[in-house]
Structure formats: C-alpha cells, structure tokens
Amino acid sequence: MLKRPHYIAVGVVVLLALLVLNLPGRATARLKLTIGSLFLPLFGLTSGAQQLTGKAGDALLSRGELARQNETLRRENEQLRLQAVQAEAMARENDRLRKLFQWEQQSRWKPRLKLAHVILRDPANWWRTVQIDLGSRDGLRTNLTVLTTEGLVGRVHSVGFTRSQVVLVGDPNCKVAALVENENRDTGVIGNAGPLETSLVELGFLSRNSALKPGQNVATSGLGGVFPPGIHIGKVVDSRLVAYGLVTEARVKLAVNLGALEEVWVLLP
C-alpha cells in the first residue's frame, strides 16, 4: 500500500504531465530543447568513447603492420649486407689476380713463369712445405724456383705427375745464397726460420766487417746455383757479431707471408 509521500509524488507527476500536454506548441518545443540539452553531453561522451575505441583498434593494426614491415626490412638489410661482403671479397680477389698477371707481364722471366695453386699444407709442417697443382706433366722438376709478386717462396723439392712439393724459405732444406743491397754488397746464406717468429730467418756467413743496417733489402745472389739473382727475399731487421766476433749474423724479415699462400709462380728452366 502506497504511503502518503508516494501519493504526493504521483500527483505531482500527473500534474506536470497535464501541464505539458496543455502547453502551446512553441512552449512545448522549448521544453524539449531544454531537456535535450541536459542529456546532450552524455550522448557526446558516448560518441567520443566509440571513436576513441575505433582509433585504438586502428592503432593496434598499424603496429602489427609496422612490425611485419620492420621484419621485412631487417631481412632485406641482411641480404644487402651479405651481398656487400661478397662483392668486397670478389673485388679483392680480382685485384689480387690482376696484380699477379700485371707482374707477370712486367717480369723479366715472363716466358718461363707458370702459375700454380697451393692445394695442400701439412699441419705438422705448416711453415715448411706446401703442395701445388703442377707436376711433371707440366714440365716441373726438382730445384725449380718458386716465387710470388712479393718475393721468394722456396724451391720445388719433389715432383709427381700432377702435383709437386715445395720446400719454403726458412726450412733447413732450403738454403739460399743471398746478397744485401748495401755499399759493400755483403753476401751470406739464408738459413733457418726462428722457432716462434717464422717470418724471420737467419742470414749467416757474413763478413765481420759487413755494413748491415736495419731496413736494407736482401735478394738472391745467384751464387748457390739454384736460385737466379735478383729475387727479393726481405729486409734486414738487426745484426750481431758471433763466433767470438769472427763473423756477422743477421735476421731478415721475409717479404712473403708464407702462411697465406694461395697462388705461386714456378720459374721453369
């Protein structure tokens, strides 16, 4: 059963309804406009929320697309980097081969030079010997000179039909008669390489009055009967008197990196 306040509220509502129904058309329109303006901000807030939700969805889709594009660009970048590395390696290879053949054209031994590739190295004698892809069928024989554009490498030690073994400068089996390009034209013999620094070899049997200085060039003298004269060997590093001051011994830095041989020239007879 309704209480008295409830009856009053119902009466007020009925009265307001009757007043609204009996108002003139212009007053009714104004009243609707006023009521609508009260609820308009709520409608605007709802619409703004819907738009914000739509924009957030678009943003999420854009980030996913951006991630895919970034992955595509990363892969393309890796491919371009790999291609650049390969192109640089090919350029170095072409430059190296060009220098080889340019040197051949300018060499005084041009008609007698034959290019060989290093095909095998013994890990136990890495700094002592290499095998090349030329043999007796190519006209090779023992004791032929082997060199590069930088200088002397060694000599042919043994020959097979399709390959040969080359003993390198610094090996005890590869003695080289050498000449120091100084005022005295000091001569000696290139012997063993150092036990730790294999690019340094001994130059012995020098006169005690030798005028050696660091940086002087050392070349083959041609006196040993194996290597022709004038092939660059390296540079003097230092020297000292040995055997109670009777002779001079020097160390020579080899011009050729014997640990990185790829192609060599064989000087045919």
C-alpha positions as MATLAB code, in Angstrom:
seq = 'MLKRPHYIAVGVVVLLALLVLNLPGRATARLKLTIGSLFLPLFGLTSGAQQLTGKAGDALLSRGELARQNETLRRENEQLRLQAVQAEAMARENDRLRKLFQWEQQSRWKPRLKLAHVILRDPANWWRTVQIDLGSRDGLRTNLTVLTTEGLVGRVHSVGFTRSQVVLVGDPNCKVAALVENENRDTGVIGNAGPLETSLVELGFLSRNSALKPGQNVATSGLGGVFPPGIHIGKVVDSRLVAYGLVTEARVKLAVNLGALEEVWVLLP';
ca = [
       0.000    0.000    0.000;
       1.398    3.387   -1.038;
       2.384    5.809    1.631;
       1.371    9.429    1.657;
       4.636   10.752    0.157;
       4.154    8.365   -2.720;
       0.677    9.771   -3.412;
       2.080   13.263   -3.442;
       4.837   12.300   -5.906;
       2.354   10.595   -8.223;
       0.141   13.607   -8.113;
       2.967   15.943   -8.974;
       3.929   13.764  -11.965;
       0.316   13.653  -13.234;
       0.014   17.400  -12.792;
       3.228   18.053  -14.722;
       2.085   15.755  -17.484;
      -1.219   17.618  -17.798;
       0.594   20.955  -17.863;
       2.922   19.769  -20.609;
       0.030   18.455  -22.683;
      -1.857   21.722  -22.383;
       1.129   23.959  -23.170;
       1.178   25.800  -26.514;
       3.293   24.279  -29.314;
       6.096   26.864  -29.000;
       6.472   26.294  -25.251;
       6.498   22.514  -25.746;
       9.323   22.814  -28.289;
      11.392   24.961  -25.922;
      10.873   22.468  -23.116;
      12.047   19.569  -25.321;
      15.071   21.589  -26.364;
      15.975   22.275  -22.739;
      15.620   18.630  -21.731;
      17.634   17.533  -24.774;
      20.461   19.932  -23.925;
      20.686   18.359  -20.479;
      21.325   14.884  -21.976;
      23.452   16.008  -24.978;
      26.810   15.874  -23.117;
      26.074   12.246  -22.225;
      25.417   11.426  -25.876;
      28.657   13.244  -26.891;
      30.649   11.323  -24.310;
      29.301    8.031  -25.653;
      30.121    9.002  -29.248;
      33.655   10.127  -28.273;
      34.267    6.863  -26.484;
      33.199    4.921  -29.566;
      35.523    6.990  -31.790;
      38.426    6.538  -29.361;
      37.850    2.793  -29.335;
      37.883    2.736  -33.145;
      41.104    4.763  -33.278;
      42.740    2.464  -30.721;
      41.841   -0.531  -32.875;
      43.338    1.180  -35.919;
      46.498    1.940  -33.932;
      46.845   -1.683  -32.889;
      46.526   -2.808  -36.506;
      49.147   -0.233  -37.582;
      51.662   -1.525  -35.018;
      51.214   -5.080  -36.258;
      51.741   -3.956  -39.825;
      54.770   -1.923  -38.718;
      56.279   -4.996  -37.056;
      55.885   -7.002  -40.267;
      57.465   -4.203  -42.289;
      60.362   -3.982  -39.840;
      60.963   -7.717  -40.156;
      60.901   -7.451  -43.955;
      63.353   -4.541  -43.876;
      65.638   -6.419  -41.471;
      65.814   -9.412  -43.805;
      66.467   -7.187  -46.804;
      69.196   -5.410  -44.848;
      70.874   -8.730  -44.006;
      70.744   -9.786  -47.647;
      72.241   -6.465  -48.769;
      74.996   -6.753  -46.146;
      75.809  -10.284  -47.313;
      75.879   -9.143  -50.934;
      78.182   -6.260  -49.979;
      80.584   -8.649  -48.201;
      80.579  -10.997  -51.196;
      81.147   -8.109  -53.601;
      84.059   -6.852  -51.486;
      85.600  -10.334  -51.407;
      85.254  -10.646  -55.183;
      86.816   -7.218  -55.643;
      89.807   -8.214  -53.503;
      90.145  -11.481  -55.426;
      90.010   -9.663  -58.779;
      92.542   -7.116  -57.582;
      94.899   -9.870  -56.396;
      94.668  -11.770  -59.696;
      95.103   -8.555  -61.673;
      98.301   -7.789  -59.769;
      99.528  -11.325  -60.420;
      99.152  -11.044  -64.172;
     100.379   -7.462  -64.314;
     103.526   -8.592  -62.505;
     103.890  -11.475  -64.949;
     103.701   -9.100  -67.911;
     106.399   -6.876  -66.411;
     108.651   -9.673  -65.145;
     111.922  -10.401  -66.924;
     111.085  -14.106  -66.565;
     107.690  -13.820  -68.291;
     108.179  -16.620  -70.871;
     109.306  -19.036  -68.133;
     106.677  -18.357  -65.455;
     103.872  -20.849  -64.795;
     101.078  -20.139  -62.322;
     100.325  -22.808  -59.699;
      97.744  -23.072  -56.922;
      98.545  -24.209  -53.398;
      96.327  -27.256  -52.831;
      97.645  -28.833  -49.626;
      99.552  -27.986  -46.461;
     100.764  -30.401  -43.826;
      99.624  -29.120  -40.383;
     102.753  -30.634  -38.825;
     104.972  -28.675  -41.247;
     102.761  -25.680  -41.994;
     105.652  -23.228  -42.311;
     107.975  -25.685  -44.053;
     106.272  -27.126  -47.152;
     103.244  -26.783  -49.449;
     101.882  -28.811  -52.334;
     100.986  -27.224  -55.671;
      98.824  -28.438  -58.571;
     101.636  -28.707  -61.132;
     103.736  -31.797  -61.810;
     105.984  -33.474  -64.315;
     103.283  -33.321  -66.989;
     103.551  -29.506  -66.729;
     107.322  -29.514  -67.147;
     108.284  -29.301  -63.477;
     111.417  -30.835  -61.989;
     113.224  -30.568  -58.670;
     115.014  -27.394  -57.532;
     112.936  -25.016  -59.662;
     112.447  -21.584  -58.087;
     109.019  -20.751  -56.622;
     108.056  -17.110  -56.006;
     105.202  -14.606  -55.772;
     104.858  -10.961  -56.700;
     106.300  -10.073  -53.253;
     109.383  -12.240  -53.473;
     110.963  -15.660  -52.965;
     108.845  -18.562  -51.652;
     111.174  -21.572  -51.939;
     112.066  -24.331  -54.362;
     110.468  -27.464  -55.782;
     111.550  -30.345  -53.570;
     109.802  -33.359  -55.123;
     107.703  -33.832  -58.261;
     104.752  -36.095  -59.011;
     102.813  -36.423  -62.220;
     100.085  -33.886  -61.310;
     101.424  -32.210  -58.159;
     104.678  -31.197  -56.527;
     106.000  -30.416  -53.072;
     107.620  -27.041  -52.442;
     110.028  -26.501  -49.549;
     109.750  -22.954  -48.189;
     112.390  -20.372  -47.278;
     113.371  -20.905  -43.657;
     113.283  -24.681  -43.852;
     116.656  -26.364  -43.180;
     116.389  -27.974  -46.627;
     116.099  -24.609  -48.389;
     119.372  -22.719  -48.098;
     119.521  -19.547  -50.197;
     122.616  -17.643  -51.281;
     121.735  -14.017  -50.539;
     123.028  -10.518  -51.233;
     122.492   -7.438  -49.047;
     121.850   -4.395  -51.217;
     124.252   -2.013  -49.487;
     127.540   -0.327  -50.349;
     129.598   -3.413  -49.537;
     127.268   -5.805  -51.391;
     127.581   -8.193  -48.463;
     126.807  -11.824  -49.233;
     125.663  -14.623  -46.972;
     123.325  -17.589  -46.732;
     119.686  -17.599  -45.651;
     119.175  -20.396  -43.137;
     116.511  -21.469  -40.664;
     113.488  -19.554  -39.543;
     113.014  -18.682  -35.885;
     111.166  -21.177  -33.689;
     108.494  -18.670  -32.700;
     108.612  -15.928  -35.342;
     108.542  -17.892  -38.600;
     108.649  -14.758  -40.741;
     112.218  -14.095  -39.513;
     115.105  -16.079  -40.995;
     118.786  -16.152  -40.225;
     121.320  -14.635  -42.600;
     124.721  -16.132  -41.771;
     128.268  -16.450  -43.119;
     128.611  -12.677  -43.369;
     131.937  -10.890  -43.027;
     132.669   -9.385  -39.622;
     133.114   -6.051  -41.445;
     129.645   -6.192  -43.009;
     127.921   -2.810  -43.195;
     124.455   -4.041  -42.266;
     121.702   -1.664  -41.240;
     118.029   -2.308  -40.427;
     115.786   -1.875  -43.464;
     118.356   -2.866  -46.097;
     116.954   -5.087  -48.854;
     118.093   -8.683  -49.212;
     117.830  -10.558  -52.533;
     119.095  -13.791  -54.055;
     122.711  -13.540  -55.195;
     122.635  -16.360  -57.735;
     125.829  -17.860  -56.295;
     124.216  -21.031  -54.988;
     123.336  -22.399  -58.402;
     119.631  -22.919  -57.566;
     118.005  -19.500  -57.419;
     118.624  -16.844  -60.095;
     119.920  -13.474  -58.871;
     117.723  -10.510  -58.062;
     114.692  -12.162  -56.409;
     113.614  -10.150  -53.372;
     113.796  -12.058  -50.078;
     113.133   -9.445  -47.388;
     114.720   -6.732  -45.239;
     117.405   -6.722  -42.569;
     115.979   -6.424  -39.054;
     119.167   -6.448  -36.976;
     122.647   -7.959  -36.857;
     125.304   -9.061  -34.374;
     128.817  -10.487  -34.212;
     129.013  -14.216  -33.389;
     131.703  -16.913  -33.128;
     133.874  -14.726  -30.917;
     133.426  -11.763  -33.254;
     134.728  -13.535  -36.323;
     131.533  -13.413  -38.409;
     128.306  -11.435  -38.538;
     124.838  -12.888  -38.309;
     121.641  -11.023  -39.151;
     117.910  -11.549  -39.004;
     115.841  -10.933  -42.125;
     112.097  -10.263  -42.253;
     110.651  -12.234  -45.175;
     108.710  -10.253  -47.769;
     106.267  -13.093  -48.481;
     103.666  -14.196  -45.950;
     104.340  -17.931  -46.203;
     101.314  -18.745  -44.052;
      98.833  -17.268  -46.530;
      99.978  -18.661  -49.888;
      97.248  -19.274  -52.474;
      98.922  -18.870  -55.870;
     102.624  -19.021  -56.683;
     104.759  -18.761  -59.793;
     107.117  -21.549  -60.788;
     110.154  -20.445  -62.753;
     110.607  -23.071  -65.472;
     114.092  -23.857  -66.896;
];
